[in-house]
Each structure stands twice: as C-alpha cells, then as structure tokens.
Amino acid sequence: MSNITRRNFLRTTTAGAVAGVPLISGTKSAPRIIGANDKIRIAVAGLNGRGKSHIGGFLGQKNVEIAYVIDPDEQVLTRTVDSLKKRGQKNVKGVADVRKALDDKDVDALTVATPNHWHSLMTIWGAQAGKHVYVEKPMSHDVAEGRIAVAAQQKYGVVIQHGTQRRSDAGIAGLHQAIKAGKWGKLKISYGYCCKPRGGIGHKAPGNPPANLDWNLWKGPAVIDQFHGNYVHYNWHWFWPSGNGDLNNQGTHQLDVACWAIDDDQTHPVRAMAIGGRFQWKDQGQTPNTMFGMAEYPNGQQVFFNVRNVNYKGYQRQVENEYYFEDGGRIVRGVYYPKGSDKGERVKVDSGKVTPGGNWGSFIAACRAGKPEMANGNALQAHYGCVVGHLMNNSYRLGEEVPFNQKAGRFGDNKDAAEHFGRLHDVMGKGVGIPEKDNFYTVGPWLKFDPKTERHTGEHSAEANALLKDKNNAGFQVPELSKI
C-alpha cells in the first residue's frame, strides 16, 4: 500500500508522490499572484448543463469576471457570449479551443464542465499554463490520466478542486470525522446510491455532425469512429469513449462521499467487481442502467455502490449514502440504528473542517490564498474517489452474461454483498418486472489492484490493465509523466 495517505496529502499537497509516482520538479508556468483586491478572471469550458451552473456560481462571487467561455458548438458559444454581455460581462470572449484561453497570461483559473473524456486533459493543460482549475466530476475518464492530473497539480502548485459539492458540506465532514474517531465502532461498509429515474435514448444513425459543431474539438482526446446525434449534448454519458455511466456521473458525488468515510490511511482498494446490465430500454447506450459494485480496501473496509435508473410504478429515488458498522449498527438517512433495532436516533455531530463559501466560494478563496490545500476536494481526493468507480466499471466491461436471477452474483462468502445485491434484484424482478426468462446479468470478474503501482495483478490483469488508459487522438494526447 502507498505511504501517501489522504491526511498526509492535506499537509503536504505540493510535496511527496502520487501512489508510486515520483514527484516531477521544475515548473512550466507558475500561477499568477492574485492580490486581495484583484479581480479573478475565469475561463469556463463547456457551456451546457453544468457549465451554466459554473457561470452562475462564479458570477455570484465578489470581484470575479468571466473572461472566456469555451465551446465547440458555435450556436451555444454565441448564445452564451450574448447572454453574458447582457449580464454586464462586457469583456467576455468566446473561443472554441481551450488552448486560446490558456494562452492568455491574465486568466487566473479554468473551470471544466465538458464531457468526461476532456476533464483530465484540460486539468493538466490548465496546470501547465499556471491556471487554477475547478474540474467537474469525475476528474478523470480513466485511472492513468487521473494519476497524471495529480502529478501536474503537484508539479505546478495550482489549486485543483473537484466538482463534488458535498466536500464543501461541514455536516458531512463532521459525520466522517466522528465515524473515523469510532463514535459508532469500526466502519465496515460505506455505501453509495445513484438511484434516479432515467429513460432510454433510442437509436440515432451515424452521419455528419451539424455545421455549427467542431466535431474534432468536441472529440478531442476521445477515439470515436463516427458522429451520431446521441453524443451531443448530453447522452455522451452512456457511451464508454466519452462517459462513465451513471456510476461515475451523478454517482461520483455519492461515491466520493463513500470513499471519504474510509479510514485516512487507506488509498485505493485492493480488489473490485460489479454486476449489472442495461435492461428494458433496448437502446443505443452502452453503460449499465442497473449495477451493484463493490470494492475492498487493504484494511478490510468496503465500498458498495448501487445504480438503478429504470423507472417503474413505485420507484424509490435514492441519491444518498449509508454506513454500516462491524457491530451491526448502521446510519441510514441521518438516523443511527443499533444492531437488530428498527428504532433509531437522529445523528448529531459537530461541524467538520471545510473551507467556507460553498463549492464556488471555497475555490475562489483557495485561488486568492494560493493554497491548494484549501480546496474542498483536492486532486488526490478526487483521484481516489474516481478510481473506485473506474475499477467497478472496468470489471463490468470485462464481464460475462449469466442468467437473470438472484444467484448471479459472485460474492463468495460475503453475506453483506449477497444481501444488498438481493435487494437490487428484487427491485428489478418484482418492481420493474423483468422476467428471468431471456434476460441476463453481466457479471464482472474480481479485479485485483495494487494501490502503490496503480496496476492490476493476478487473473484478468492483462485485460484490466488495458482499460487503465484510453487511447487518445493525435494532438490531444494526455502527456506522459516525463512530459508534464
């Protein structure tokens, strides 16, 4: 296991090593010193969905200016520039290529709200240009590029904050401090849910991209054979070259919270697996709409995760976290239940330590102070959380079909996993109404993982290691460590 811990990183965020990766010395472009009264100039990349939230969030901060907006869709870009000028941002510039904004020495920070396959590369480019970076979740599209993004932060000393707003919640921080202090005994399972209803996306034929879209810039590092309309502007989430499914989409928030609760001396899991499928919709999407994933750490603690998107009458929406303890107690929806009891009491804990100001204000405060350690959800924390999702997804991608029944899971003697998967199976079978006949789960193998080298070992390691780093297009390669 790596000798770099979450706690150590908070103390020495620009010194040390990323789990087995040496720190690279030297700089390419140091961050511009920002005076207490100086205006912070921000470039926002990606203008649909979360990009709109970035613009609104940062314009709500004092003495912050939107200097650039960036998008490969000309119509979206023009509309956003016009809107910002009406809102008083008279000097805002619209560009299609993020590199033009990064070349401006007066830009202080880059915020990234693009499709997932761009997140790490823009973060790395931003760090190299001496810009602080606020990057939407997940920070990485694969394991290796996340590791390189952390190394870039360490080399250039910029602030990198992950777009996981719960890291700015002092209540959750306090809860996790109490859990780690043993208030309810030893934590056994940290459980996250991403159960929100979605629908199928149908099928769209391959063809030429619209004239207003620079398809080459939209793809960037992602190797995609041909355009089809389901990529733009949201459904890219459900294709492996551009997205990570709901596990590392909405689920990144709950997955990050789950990992946050694990003991501070743990880095990555030593093994992970997943089971699920894309049921009912019969559409073009590739990622599962139903999944149970689990990961085990060196100390025996586990992260469970549940994705459930198929809507049905009586659907229970769950976008939340639960905690299970070794003595049988549990925390569910803010209530602690002792072992064997259905009567619980509301959890009350002191507020934990976070940088105040919410996710937007804390980032601005960290930039003004020039202190990466002030980020609520720094680069290494982001990496730890994202990797768990990548390992679960990669297990699923290497899985094989087995009949749709409660015995499909391969959990060995892990009774907790069998129980929680059983609950998911009941929902899909009895709730959604999926019949056993002619339906199948995809069951992924257990993938062993070395936290120090961030490589797979043992059975299935060759196939699993091939999924640790995506291929990139020419001109958009995620750099090797020696070339950061």
N, C-alpha and C positions, 0 to 999 in steps of 0.2 A: 504494500500500500504506500502511496506517496507520503512524503514527510511534509507536504504542504497542506494545511488544513484551512477550513473556512475562517477560523478565528485568526490564524497566523496571517492570512491574506489581508484581513481588515487592518492589521497593524503594519504590514509591510507591503502595501499594494504595488509599489513600484520596485520591489526587490525580491529576489528569490527565483523560483522556477515554476512553470506550469507543469504539474504532474508528469515528471520525467522529461520535460523540455527545458533546455538551458535558456537562461535569460540572454538576450542579444543586446550588447551595449552599443552606444552611439545613437545619434538622432538624425532624422532627415529634415524635420520641421517642428520646432518647439511650439507649444501653444502660445498665442499672443496673451500678454499680461493684460487683464481687464481691471480697470480701476473701479472703485466702489460706485462711482457716478457715471461710468461709461455705459453707453448703450451696447447691449449684446445683440449682435447681428446673426441671425439664424437662417440656414438654408433647409427647406423642407422637401424631401424626396418622396414622391408617391402621394397623389392628391385625392384619391378616392378613399372612402371609408375612414380608416384611422388617420390618414393624412389631414382630413378636415378637423379631426379632434386635435391633432398636433397644432394646427394653425390657431384654433380657438383657445387651446390651453396656454400656448406661449404668448399670445396677444393679451391674455389675461394677467400676465406678469408685468411688473413695473420695469420700464426702461428697456424693453425688448422689441426688436424690429425684425420683421420678416424681410430678409434681403433678397432671397431667391426662393422660387418654387420650381420644382423639377418634375417633369413627367414626359414619357414618350408619346402620350396621346395629345396631339395638338389642340383638339377641342377642349379637353379637360384643362390643359395648361392655360389656354386663353381665357376660359371662363373663370379660373381661379385668380389669375392676374387682375382681371377686370373687377372681380369681387373685392380683392384686397385693396385696390386703389380707391374704391368707394368707401372702404373702411379706414382710410387715412394712411395706408401704406404706400405713399406716393412713389417711393424709390424702388419698389419691388421689381425684380427682373424674373422673367420666365425662360427657362432653358430646358432642353430635352435631355442633355447629358450631364450627369452629376459632376463630372470632372471639370466642367467650366466653372461651376460654383466653388469647387475646392481650390481652384487656381487663384481665387480672389483672396489676397492676404488679409483683407478686412473682415472676412467671415470668421466668426468665432466658433460656431457649432453647426453640426449637421444632424438633422433628425431623419430617421429612416422609417418610412411607412409603406414600403414597396412590397411586392410578393416575396415570399420567404427566400427564394433562391438568390436574391440580391443582398440579403441582410448582412452577412459576414463580409462580403467583398466591399460593400460601401463602408462598413465599420472600419475595416482595415485601411482602405484608401483615406478615410477621414482622419484616422490616427496618424497616418504617414504625412498628411498635409498639416498636422498640428491642430486639427479641429476636435473639439469635444463632440461626443456622439451620444445621442439618445436613440436607441435602436429598438424597434418594435419586437415583440416576441414572435417566434423564437429567434434568439440572436443568431442561430446557425441553422443551416439546412442539412448539415451532416456533421459528424463528430470531428473530423480533422479540421475543417475550416473554423469551427468554434475554438479549437485549441490555438489556432494561428491568430485569431482575433484577440484572445487573451494575451498572447505574446506581444502583439502590436501595442496593446494598451500598456504593458509593462515597459516596452522599449521607449515609447514616446511620451508617457506620463500624462496622457489626456484623461479626462473624465469619460467613462463609458457607463451609461445607465441603461438597464434593460427595461422595456416597457411592460413590466409586471407591477401594476399599481398596488397590489397587496403588499409589496415590500415597503410601501410608504405608510402602512397601517400600523400605528403604535399598539393597537389592541392585539393584532396577530403576533407582532414582535414580542409583546409581553406574555402571551399564551405560550409561545415557543420557549421563551426563557424559563417559564415555570415548568414546562414539560422536561426540559433538559436538566433542570435542577432536581427532578424526581418528585415533584409535588404529588403525582398520582402513581408513582412507581416507574418502572422502566418501560419506555415506549417499545412496543413490539411491531406495530403496523401503522404506517402513515398512509392514509387512503384519500385519493382524489377522485372526483366525479366530473365528467363533462357530459351531462345528460340534458341536452336541449334539443327540441324537435327541429328537424330539417326535412327537406324534400329532395326527390331525385332531380337530376339536371338534364335528363333526356339525352339525345344524341344530336350532335352538330357535325356536319360533314367537313372534312378538310377542304381548305380553299385558300384564297389570298387574303391577307389581312386588310382591314379598311385603310383607305388612303390617309386618314388622319393619324394612324398609328405607326410609329417607327418600330417595326417588329424586331429588328436586330437589337435595338436598345432595350426593348421590353424583355427579350430572352436573356440578353447579357450573358452571364456565365452558364445558363441552363441549356443543355443539349436537348433540343426538341425538334423532332423531324419535320413537323408541318403545323401551320396555324390551323386552329378551328375555333369557333366562336365561344366555346365553353371556357377557354382560358381567360378571356377578358370580359369583365373586370373583377370578378370575384371567384368564379368556380375553379380557378387555378389551384385552390386549396386541396382539391380532391384528385390531383394528379401528382405522381411521385417526382417528376423532374422539377416541379415548381412549388409544390406544397408538401405538407407532412400530415394530412388528415386532421381530424378534429382533436386527436391526442395532443399534437403539438401546434394547434391553432388556438381555439378557446381554451383547450385543456392545458396549455402551457402555464396559465395562471394557477390552476389548481395543482398541477404537477410541481411547479416551483414551490408552492406552499408546502406540499407533501415533503419535498426534499429538504426544505428549510428546517423542518422539525427533527430530521435525523441528527444524531449526535455530531457535534462540531469536528470531531477527529476523523470523520469519515469523508471520503471524497466521492469516488464512483462505486457503483455496485460491482460485485464480482460475478454476477450472472443475472440473466433476464430472459423472459419469454412472454409470449402473447398468444391469445386465441380470439378469433372473431370472424367477421365476414361482412360483405356488403349485401344485405338482404332486401328483398321486396322490390327495390326500385328498378332493377334491370336497366340501368343507365350506362353512361359512358365513363363514369367516375371509376377510379382505381383504388382509392383508400377505403378502409373499412368504415361502415357506419355503426358497427357494433364491435366492441372489443373489451376483453379483460386482460390487463397486463400486470406483470409483477416483476420486481427487481429485488435482489437480496444483497445487502452490504457485508463487508468483512466481519462486522460485529454481530451479525445475525438479524439486525433490524431490516424491515421490509417496506417497500413502497408498493401499494396496489393502486391500480387505476382502472376506471370504468368509463367507457364511451358508449352512449346509447342515444342514437339520433332518430330512429324510425318512430314516427308519430302513430298514435292509436288512441282510442277512446279510453280515458282514464290515465293517460300519460302522466308520470311523475317527473317533473323537471327537477334536476339536481345539478347545480353548479356550485360545488361545496367541498369541504374536507371533513374527514373523520379521523379519530385517533384511537387506537386500541392498545391496551397495556398488558404486560405479561401476567398480571394477577387476574385478568378477566374484565377489568373495568374498561370503560370506553367514554369518549366525548363525541356526541352527535348533536349537531346544530346548537352548539353552545351549552349543552347540558351534560354534566358528568353522571354516568350511571355506574354504580359499583357492580361487581360481578354478580350475575344472576338476578339483578333487580331491574324492574321497569320504572322504578321511582328514582328520579334524579334531581339534582340541584343545579341551578344556573352557575356556570363557571364565572368566578370573579378573580381577576388578576390585575396587577399593576401594569400601567402602560410600559411598553418596551422602548428601547432607544432607536429612533429613526431620525433622519434629517427632516425637520418640519417643512411644510409648504406643499404637501401632496407630491404627486409624481412630477408635475411640471415645476413647481416652485423649488423642490429639493434639487433638481438638476441645475436650475439657474444658480442656486446658492453654491453648489459644488463648483460650477464653472467660475463664478466670481472669486471664490476662495482658491481656485486652482488645486483642489484637493480631491483626487479620485476616490479616496476612502469615504467621502461623504455621500457617494451615490447610494441611493436606496435600490439595491440590486445591481451590484457591480459586475464586471466582465466575468470574473471567475465564478461567482454565484450563478450567473446566467448559464455559463458553460455546464456546471454541474447539473442543473435542472434540465437543460436541453438534452444532454447526453442520455439521461434515463429514458426520455421519450424516443430518442433515436434508436436505442437498443431494443426497446419494445417493438417499434415499427419494423426494425430490421429482422427481428425474429418472425414477425408476421409475414414479411415478404419472402422469407425462406421456408414458409410453412407448407404443409400438405393438407389436402382435403380429407376429412373424416366425417362420418355420418352425424347429422344434427341431433345430438342427444346429450343428456347430462353427463355421460361418461366420456365425453370427447376430450375434456381437459387432462393434461398430463402433468399432474402436480405432485406425484409421488405420495409421500405421507404427510403433505402439507394440508391439514384439515381446514385451516382458515381459508386457503385459496379455493379448495373444493366447495366450501360453503358459500363464499361470495360469488364464485362463478355460477353456482347453482341458482342463486337469486337472479342473476342476469339471464340465465337460460329460461327460468320460469317466466320472466317478463316477455322474452322473445317468443316462447312457445304458447303460453296461455294468454298473454296480453296482446301482442302483435298478431298472434295466430299463425305462426309459421309451422307447418306440419313437418314431422320427422321425415316423411317420405319425400325423396328427391331434393332434399336440402342438405347442405354441408357446412361445417365449420372449417376454416383454415386454422390449423394448429401449428404454431411455430415451435422450433426446437429451443431447448435451453442453450443459450449462448454464454459461454464463459468469457469473462473480460478481466484484463489486468489493469487495475486503476493507475498503476505507475506508468506503464508504457502506452496506455490507451489503445491496446490491441487485443484482439480475441485470441484465445488459446484453446487447444483441445478440439473435440469433434465440431465440425461445421466451421472451423476457424477460417479456412480459405475463402469460403463463400461470404462469411460475415465480414471479414476484413476488406473484401472488395466493395462492401457497401459503406465503409467508413468515410470515403471521399468520392464525391461525384466527379465525373469528367466535366471539364469546362471548355467553352468555346474560345478560339483564338482571340486575343485582345481583351479577354475578360477572365483570365486565369487567377484563381486565388493563389497568391505568391507562396513559394516555399519559405520555410523559416529563415533560411540563409539570405533571402532576398526581401525581407520585410523592410 
